Amino acid sequence: MDAQASKVLSKLEQTRQENGDLQVRIHKLLEDLLFKYISRAGRMRYLTLKRSLLGGEVRYSVHEKAPLMIAERGPDRLVFCRPERAGLYRRGIDRRVSRLEKSYMLTTLPETLQGVFIDCGANIGDLGRFARRRGLDYHAFEPEALEADCCDFNNFDGNARTNRKALWNEETVLKFYSKPTTADSSLIEMDDFTSVKEIPTTTLDAYIAAKGITHIAVMKIEAEGAEPEILECAQKALAIADYVTVDCGFERGFKQESTLPPVTNFLLARGFILDNWNREWNRFLYKCLS
């Protein structure tokens, strides 16, 4: 193929991609406009019809406890609360949960693990499925009220067992900067938060003492930049933990900094090694050597 023909084909491919991106943007704009004028139930019916037309099997409906919603595929069922996140389950609930498990490298952990799974930043509790499948006792922390309600339905038969406090380095009351539609809420102020409220905080060491926990199989921490503070008062918890998996993405504060350096240095100094790394999600798995 000569240079001129190659250049023409390259231009055609660029045009095709740009038109495709434009179509996606127009579709999203029209959909957002539609959603402003229809009820939540109407929105769920629309999304179900859309999935059906595209060959999907996921059905959406309104939960009996407003404003929660349900995604279903066959007998599989998940309660969620943000309409903007319905698309996460468009290809099936198991697919979404499996992707989360892989992102935290949980699928690489030995089958012989026993004990407690602590889920800091549980959101709606998707990872409770992993804990149940492995026979681990699931303890979830989620300060966002609606997400915590979903976590209760998804893991505890609707009983209020999800911890509504935020984990921190002391027991106090702090401002909580809420950004729930993108799951970016944090105790550390950042740009574009939608609301702010005061919430109680606790520490992992205080929690395990109160619950009498003696062995932690997995400690998963995603705190939108507050990971170093949580670890600071989790030293007794770390002493009885086998694995720690942490989201160290660029999410801390206004500068959107990564927490990888302080998290890794802290854990290395306490007998952990870096065991695995998910480059796509900036998530890191640490293993206790003792």
Sequence and secondary structure as in RCSB ss.txt:
>XXXX:A:sequence
MDAQASKVLSKLEQTRQENGDLQVRIHKLLEDLLFKYISRAGRMRYLTLKRSLLGGEVRYSVHEKAPLMIAERGP
DRLVFCRPERAGLYRRGIDRRVSRLEKSYMLTTLPETLQGVFIDCGANIGDLGRFARRRGLDYHAFEPEALEADC
CDFNNFDGNARTNRKALWNEETVLKFYSKPTTADSSLIEMDDFTSVKEIPTTTLDAYIAAKGITHIAVMKIEAEG
AEPEILECAQKALAIADYVTVDCGFERGFKQESTLPPVTNFLLARGFILDNWNREWNRFLYKCLS
>XXXX:A:secstr
  HHHHHHHHHHHHHHHHHHHHHHHHHHHHHHHHHTTS HHHHHHHHHHHHHHTT   EEEE SSTT EEEEETT
EEEEE  GGGGGGGTT HHHHHHHHHHHTTGGGS TT  SEEEEET TTTTTHHHHHHHT EEEEE  SHHHHHH
HHHHHSTT S SB SEE SSSSEEEEEE GGGT  BSS  TT SEEEEEEEE HHHHHHHHT   EEEEEE  TT
 HHHHHHT HHHHTTEEEEEEE  EEETTTTEE HHHHHHHHHTTTEEEEEEETTTTEEEEEE  
